[in-house]
Amino acid sequence: MNIVFLFANNKLGFKKFGGEIIKEVEGTPFCHFAILYDDKKEQTVYEAVFPRSRKIPYSEWLKEYEVHTIFHFKAPSEESMSIYKTFLDSLINKIYAFDQCVWIAFCIWFKIRKTIQEKVKLNGSKSIICTELGYLFTKKFFNFDLINIYNTDRVDLRDMFSISLILKANNKELSHE
């Protein structure tokens, strides 16, 4: 029973083109983040994509994405997996926050400091991007907040990758609270 953080690249058409722009702006070799829920019975990916966040079978997701980097986290129990699934299910069908992506890109291009970014709240919890989905999960179930922020509108791919590296390096374990 695992929760897997997936960093990936788009394979298809317009999304592939958009992904290349994201990689260029963020300076990362990947353009997308998703969470794989793997409880041996089912493998489901949770992600925030346009037009709404969704869950999709992993086999279908792999038709659209190429995995770049993965981080496996072992769940402590079946009960925990059920709690994770309930939380992740609560994040599906949220509107994709395109404005948030533009804001993050603007801040990166013009080197606007994260402290300034944090003061601007775009959409709060009304809409979501892929890294925000990951950050909300990390904060809740790892009891870990690398960047100690209240405004999740500013979490980018570099933040999520740094968080993942630190969690793995410190053997941080999932909780079920």
Secondary structure, 3 states (H helix, E strand, C coil): CEEEEEEEEECCHHHHHHHHHHHHHHCCCCCEEEEEEECCCCEEEEECCCCECEEEEHHHHHHHEEEEEEEEEECCCHHHHHHHHHHHHHCCCCEECHHHHHHHHHHHHCCCCHHHHHHCCCCCCCEECHHHHHHHHHHHHCCCCCCCCCCHHHCCHHHHHHHHHHHHHCCCCCCCC
